[in-house]
Amino acid sequence: MTGRVEGKVALVTGAARGQGRSHAVRLAQEGADIIAVDICRPVVEDTPIPASTSADLAETADMVKALDRRIVTAEVDVRDFDALKSAVDSGVEQLGRLDIIVANAGIGNGGDTLDKTSEHDWQEMIDVNLSSVWKTVKAGVGHVISGGEGGSIILTSSVGGLKAYPNCGNYVAAKHGVVGVMRSFAVELGQHNIRVNSVHPTNVNTPMFMNEGTMKMFRPDLENPGPDDLLPIGQMMHVLPIGWVEPEDISNAVLFLASDESRFVTGLELTVDGGSCLK
């Protein structure tokens, strides 16, 4: 099946690499033009997770263009609503419409219990992983409404938005909050035939998960752990015999929620988690 979002325009945040790039490319493969937004610089200080770059975003653009689809890119901090709104407005002006919003941009960290989490780390997590999801929808939904043809909004949460894990309580709180934002928008936007759902990935094979900090957090018993050392710990988290999933696995879920195949699906928490939420 091809052309599942043919003629539509999708806004994707965090599109320079990882899940965001995968979502942009997968939607383009099925016929969508893309407004791709990413900060392209470090968000969090003193993190082992490498930052996305302008070159990363340009590579995403090249991948979309290679599919004979149009793309508009913008280097924007999703915490800055005015800059985000300006980028979305410009993208819509160039591409003509907006049908799909994928609020994917986010950060990850961990290591402290909640009682030892600094106010800075708490606020930074809430600002990026929760408030910016709301801002992304706020920046784009007016265009979807004015199009008069309905649309689909997909918010990236996490299995951490449905269950708790130790030593990352600020992340868990933010991702749980995304579910509340999703449900509220679903109720409010249903009258416009706009569907709102969330996706809840487990560990994903991207730089946010596959980095030195995560590996040391999962395997503090080893001096220099690698992916092979991470695998058995990851497998313990799932019902299926996997340690993580690929970005494309999440993108396929996003595509389903963006397409008319899910035309009556709204308010759903869609897990792509290898059964993690069963444990």
C-alpha positions as CSV (number, residue, x, y, z in Angstrom):
1,M,0.0,0.0,0.0
2,T,1.3,3.4,-0.9
3,G,0.0,7.0,-0.9
4,R,-1.6,6.6,2.6
5,V,-1.1,10.3,3.3
6,E,-0.9,11.5,-0.3
7,G,-1.4,15.3,-0.7
8,K,-1.1,16.0,3.0
9,V,1.4,18.2,4.8
10,A,2.9,17.1,8.1
11,L,4.8,19.1,10.8
12,V,7.4,17.0,12.5
13,T,9.5,18.4,15.4
14,G,12.8,16.9,16.4
15,A,13.2,16.0,12.8
16,A,17.0,16.2,12.4
17,R,17.6,12.6,13.4
18,G,16.3,9.6,15.3
19,Q,12.6,9.1,15.6
20,G,11.8,12.5,14.1
21,R,13.8,11.9,11.0
22,S,12.3,8.5,10.6
23,H,8.8,9.9,11.0
24,A,9.4,12.6,8.4
25,V,10.8,10.1,5.9
26,R,8.1,7.5,6.5
27,L,5.4,10.1,5.9
28,A,7.1,11.4,2.8
29,Q,7.3,7.8,1.5
30,E,3.5,7.7,1.7
31,G,3.0,11.0,-0.1
32,A,3.2,13.8,2.5
33,D,5.2,17.0,2.3
34,I,7.1,17.9,5.4
35,I,7.7,20.9,7.7
36,A,10.7,19.8,9.7
37,V,11.7,21.5,12.9
38,D,14.7,20.9,15.1
39,I,16.9,22.9,17.5
40,C,20.1,21.6,16.0
41,R,22.2,22.4,19.0
42,P,22.6,21.2,22.6
43,V,19.5,21.4,24.8
44,V,20.8,20.0,28.0
45,E,24.1,20.9,29.6
46,D,26.6,18.2,30.6
47,T,24.8,15.4,28.9
48,P,26.4,12.4,27.2
49,I,23.7,12.5,24.5
50,P,25.2,14.1,21.4
51,A,23.2,17.1,20.1
52,S,21.6,17.2,16.7
53,T,23.2,19.5,14.1
54,S,22.3,21.6,11.1
55,A,24.0,19.0,9.0
56,D,21.6,16.4,10.5
57,L,18.6,18.5,9.5
58,A,20.0,19.0,6.1
59,E,20.4,15.3,5.7
60,T,16.8,14.7,6.7
61,A,15.8,17.3,4.0
62,D,17.8,15.5,1.4
63,M,16.2,12.2,2.3
64,V,12.7,13.6,1.9
65,K,13.6,15.4,-1.4
66,A,15.0,12.1,-2.7
67,L,11.5,10.8,-2.4
68,D,10.2,13.6,-4.7
69,R,8.5,15.3,-1.8
70,R,8.7,18.9,-0.7
71,I,10.2,19.9,2.7
72,V,10.6,23.1,4.6
73,T,13.1,23.1,7.4
74,A,13.6,25.5,10.4
75,E,16.1,25.5,13.3
76,V,13.8,26.3,16.2
77,D,13.8,25.7,19.9
78,V,10.3,24.3,20.5
79,R,10.2,26.0,23.9
80,D,10.1,29.3,22.0
81,F,6.5,29.6,21.0
82,D,6.8,32.7,18.9
83,A,9.7,31.3,16.9
84,L,7.9,28.0,16.5
85,K,4.7,29.6,15.4
86,S,6.6,31.7,12.8
87,A,8.3,28.6,11.4
88,V,5.0,26.7,11.2
89,D,3.3,29.7,9.5
90,S,6.1,30.0,7.0
91,G,6.0,26.3,6.2
92,V,2.2,26.4,5.7
93,E,2.6,29.5,3.5
94,Q,5.1,27.6,1.3
95,L,3.4,24.2,1.2
96,G,-0.2,25.4,1.2
97,R,-1.8,23.5,4.1
98,L,-1.3,21.5,7.3
99,D,-3.0,18.2,8.0
100,I,-0.7,16.3,10.4
101,I,1.2,17.4,13.5
102,V,3.8,15.0,15.0
103,A,5.0,16.6,18.3
104,N,8.1,14.4,18.7
105,A,10.9,16.6,20.0
106,G,12.1,15.7,23.4
107,I,15.0,15.0,25.7
108,G,16.0,12.2,28.1
109,N,18.0,12.1,31.3
110,G,18.1,10.2,34.5
111,G,20.2,9.1,37.4
112,D,18.7,10.9,40.4
113,T,15.7,10.0,42.6
114,L,13.0,12.6,42.6
115,D,13.9,13.9,46.0
116,K,17.4,14.6,44.7
117,T,16.4,16.0,41.3
118,S,17.4,19.7,41.0
119,E,14.8,22.3,40.2
120,H,16.7,23.1,37.0
121,D,16.6,19.5,35.8
122,W,12.9,19.3,36.7
123,Q,11.9,22.5,35.0
124,E,14.0,21.8,31.9
125,M,12.3,18.4,31.5
126,I,8.8,19.8,31.9
127,D,9.5,22.7,29.5
128,V,10.9,20.4,26.7
129,N,8.9,17.2,27.1
130,L,5.6,18.5,28.2
131,S,5.1,22.3,27.6
132,S,6.7,22.2,24.2
133,V,4.3,19.4,23.1
134,W,1.4,21.7,23.9
135,K,3.1,24.6,22.2
136,T,3.7,22.6,19.0
137,V,0.0,21.7,18.8
138,K,-1.0,25.3,19.6
139,A,1.3,26.6,16.9
140,G,-0.1,24.4,14.2
141,V,-3.7,23.4,14.9
142,G,-5.2,26.7,13.7
143,H,-4.0,25.8,10.2
144,V,-5.5,22.3,10.5
145,I,-8.8,23.7,11.6
146,S,-8.9,26.3,8.9
147,G,-8.3,23.6,6.3
148,G,-11.7,22.3,7.0
149,E,-10.8,18.7,6.2
150,G,-9.9,17.4,9.7
151,G,-6.5,16.1,10.5
152,S,-4.4,14.0,12.8
153,I,-2.2,15.0,15.7
154,I,0.3,12.5,17.2
155,L,2.1,13.2,20.4
156,T,5.3,11.3,21.4
157,S,5.1,10.0,24.9
158,S,6.8,6.9,26.2
159,V,6.2,3.7,28.1
160,G,7.4,6.1,30.9
161,G,4.1,7.9,30.2
162,L,2.1,4.8,31.3
163,K,4.3,3.3,34.1
164,A,7.0,4.5,36.5
165,Y,10.7,3.8,36.4
166,P,13.2,4.8,39.2
167,N,15.7,7.6,38.9
168,C,14.0,9.4,36.0
169,G,10.9,10.8,37.8
170,N,11.0,14.1,36.0
171,Y,10.9,12.3,32.6
172,V,8.1,10.0,33.8
173,A,6.1,13.0,35.1
174,A,6.5,14.9,31.8
175,K,5.5,11.9,29.7
176,H,2.5,11.1,31.8
177,G,1.5,14.8,31.3
178,V,1.6,14.3,27.5
179,V,-1.2,11.8,27.9
180,G,-3.3,14.5,29.6
181,V,-2.5,17.0,26.9
182,M,-3.5,14.3,24.3
183,R,-6.8,13.5,25.9
184,S,-7.7,17.2,26.4
185,F,-6.9,18.1,22.8
186,A,-8.8,15.0,21.6
187,V,-12.0,16.1,23.4
188,E,-11.7,19.7,22.3
189,L,-10.7,19.1,18.6
190,G,-13.1,16.3,17.8
191,Q,-15.7,18.7,16.6
192,H,-13.3,19.7,13.8
193,N,-12.8,16.0,12.9
194,I,-9.2,16.3,14.2
195,R,-8.0,13.2,15.9
196,V,-5.4,13.3,18.7
197,N,-3.4,10.2,19.8
198,S,-0.1,9.4,21.6
199,V,2.6,6.9,20.8
200,H,4.4,5.2,23.6
201,P,7.8,3.7,22.5
202,T,10.0,1.5,24.6
203,N,13.8,1.8,24.2
204,V,14.5,2.9,20.6
205,N,17.8,2.5,18.7
206,T,18.6,6.2,18.4
207,P,21.3,8.4,19.9
208,M,19.0,9.3,22.8
209,F,19.1,5.7,24.0
210,M,22.3,4.3,22.5
211,N,24.8,6.5,24.2
212,E,27.5,6.2,26.9
213,G,25.4,7.6,29.7
214,T,22.5,5.2,29.1
215,M,24.8,2.3,28.9
216,K,26.5,3.2,32.2
217,M,23.1,3.8,33.9
218,F,21.9,0.4,32.8
219,R,25.2,-1.4,33.5
220,P,27.0,0.4,36.4
221,D,28.8,-2.8,37.1
222,L,30.9,-2.4,34.0
223,E,33.6,0.1,33.3
224,N,33.0,0.6,29.5
225,P,29.6,-1.1,28.6
226,G,28.5,-1.4,25.0
227,P,25.3,-2.4,23.2
228,D,26.0,-6.1,23.7
229,D,26.1,-5.4,27.5
230,L,22.8,-3.4,27.3
231,L,20.9,-6.1,25.5
232,P,20.2,-8.5,28.4
233,I,19.0,-5.7,30.6
234,G,16.8,-4.4,27.8
235,Q,15.4,-7.9,27.3
236,M,14.4,-8.1,30.9
237,M,12.1,-5.1,30.3
238,H,10.0,-6.7,27.6
239,V,7.7,-9.7,27.1
240,L,9.1,-10.2,23.5
241,P,12.8,-11.2,23.4
242,I,14.1,-7.8,22.4
243,G,16.2,-5.1,24.0
244,W,14.9,-2.2,21.9
245,V,13.0,-1.4,18.8
246,E,14.0,0.6,15.7
247,P,12.8,4.1,14.8
248,E,10.9,2.7,11.8
249,D,8.8,0.7,14.2
250,I,7.5,3.9,15.8
251,S,7.2,5.6,12.4
252,N,4.8,2.8,11.2
253,A,2.6,3.5,14.2
254,V,2.7,7.3,13.5
255,L,1.8,6.6,9.9
256,F,-1.2,4.5,10.9
257,L,-2.4,7.3,13.2
258,A,-1.8,9.9,10.5
259,S,-3.6,8.0,7.8
260,D,-7.3,7.4,7.2
261,E,-6.9,3.8,8.3
262,S,-7.3,5.2,11.8
263,R,-10.1,7.7,10.9
264,F,-12.2,6.9,13.9
265,V,-9.3,6.4,16.4
266,T,-8.8,9.3,18.8
267,G,-7.7,9.5,22.4
268,L,-5.6,6.4,22.1
269,E,-2.4,5.5,23.9
270,L,-0.7,3.4,21.3
271,T,2.2,1.4,22.7
272,V,5.1,0.1,20.6
273,D,6.9,-1.5,23.5
274,G,7.5,-5.2,23.0
275,G,5.1,-5.9,25.9
276,S,7.0,-3.7,28.4
277,C,3.8,-2.3,29.9
278,L,2.8,-5.9,30.8
279,K,5.7,-6.2,33.2
